[in-house]
Amino acid sequence: MFGDISGMMSKLKEAQKKVEETKKRLDTVLVDENSTDNKVKVTLTANRQIKAISIDPSLLNDAEELEDYLILTLNKAIEKATKINETEMAVAAKDGMPNIPGMDMFK
């Protein structure tokens, strides 16, 4: 009985380690997104940390237009990064999870 629990605990630690490794790796996965006319370009990690923003000088005269561009482009980039993040984290968690009958939450 106790052997099962100890085995399960070490598997949970292993799963946690895989999740941490995946988080670190996602810091190196870069997501690029451009506005439709390429006037704004953003780069962020799959962990949703902004790394770079490039703005066409023509947008610098109109703050409202620039804000709209930034909001649209950043939201698209965050959405893309979130999909990558969630997929990778689910795989890491599923790989490391011990097989507990009735506890399969990844079906």
C-alpha positions in Angstrom: 0.0 0.0 0.0 2.7 2.5 1.0 4.8 1.5 -1.9 2.1 2.7 -4.3 1.9 6.1 -2.5 5.6 6.6 -2.6 5.7 5.6 -6.3 2.9 8.0 -7.0 4.7 10.9 -5.1 7.8 10.4 -7.1 5.8 10.4 -10.3 4.1 13.6 -9.2 7.5 15.2 -8.6 8.6 14.0 -12.0 5.5 15.6 -13.5 6.2 18.9 -11.7 9.8 18.8 -13.0 8.5 18.3 -16.6 6.1 21.2 -16.2 9.0 23.5 -14.9 11.3 22.4 -17.8 8.5 23.1 -20.3 8.0 26.6 -18.7 11.7 27.3 -19.1 11.7 26.1 -22.7 8.6 28.2 -23.5 10.7 31.3 -22.6 12.8 30.5 -25.6 9.9 30.0 -28.0 9.2 33.3 -29.8 5.9 34.2 -31.3 5.9 37.0 -34.0 2.7 38.8 -35.0 2.3 41.7 -37.5 -0.6 44.1 -38.1 -2.2 43.4 -41.5 -0.2 46.1 -43.2 3.0 45.4 -41.2 3.0 48.8 -39.5 3.2 47.2 -36.1 5.3 44.1 -35.3 5.5 42.4 -31.9 7.5 39.5 -30.6 6.7 37.7 -27.4 7.6 34.4 -25.8 5.2 31.5 -25.5 5.0 32.4 -21.8 3.5 35.8 -23.0 6.5 38.0 -22.1 6.8 40.8 -24.7 10.3 40.9 -26.2 10.1 43.4 -29.0 7.7 46.0 -30.5 8.4 47.7 -33.8 6.3 50.6 -34.9 6.2 52.3 -38.3 7.0 56.0 -38.0 3.8 56.9 -39.9 1.8 55.8 -36.8 3.7 58.2 -34.4 1.6 61.2 -35.3 -1.8 59.6 -34.3 -1.8 58.2 -30.8 -5.3 56.8 -31.1 -4.5 54.9 -34.3 -1.2 53.6 -32.8 -3.1 52.4 -29.7 -5.6 50.6 -31.9 -2.8 48.9 -33.8 -1.0 47.9 -30.6 -4.1 46.5 -29.0 -5.1 44.4 -32.1 -1.6 43.1 -32.8 -0.7 42.3 -29.1 -4.0 40.5 -28.6 -3.4 38.4 -31.7 0.1 37.6 -30.5 -1.0 36.8 -26.9 -3.8 34.5 -28.3 -1.2 32.6 -30.5 1.3 32.4 -27.6 -1.5 31.1 -25.2 -2.4 28.3 -27.6 1.2 27.2 -27.8 1.6 27.5 -24.0 -1.5 25.5 -23.2 -0.8 22.8 -25.7 2.8 22.3 -24.4 1.8 22.5 -20.7 -1.0 19.9 -21.2 1.5 17.6 -22.9 4.1 18.0 -20.1 1.4 17.5 -17.4 -0.1 14.4 -19.2 3.4 12.8 -19.8 4.3 13.1 -16.1 1.0 12.2 -14.5 0.8 8.9 -12.7 -2.0 6.6 -13.8 -4.7 7.0 -11.1 -7.9 5.1 -12.0 -10.8 7.5 -12.4 -8.5 10.5 -12.4 -7.9 10.9 -16.1 -8.6 14.6 -16.6 -6.9 14.7 -20.1 -9.4 12.6 -22.1 
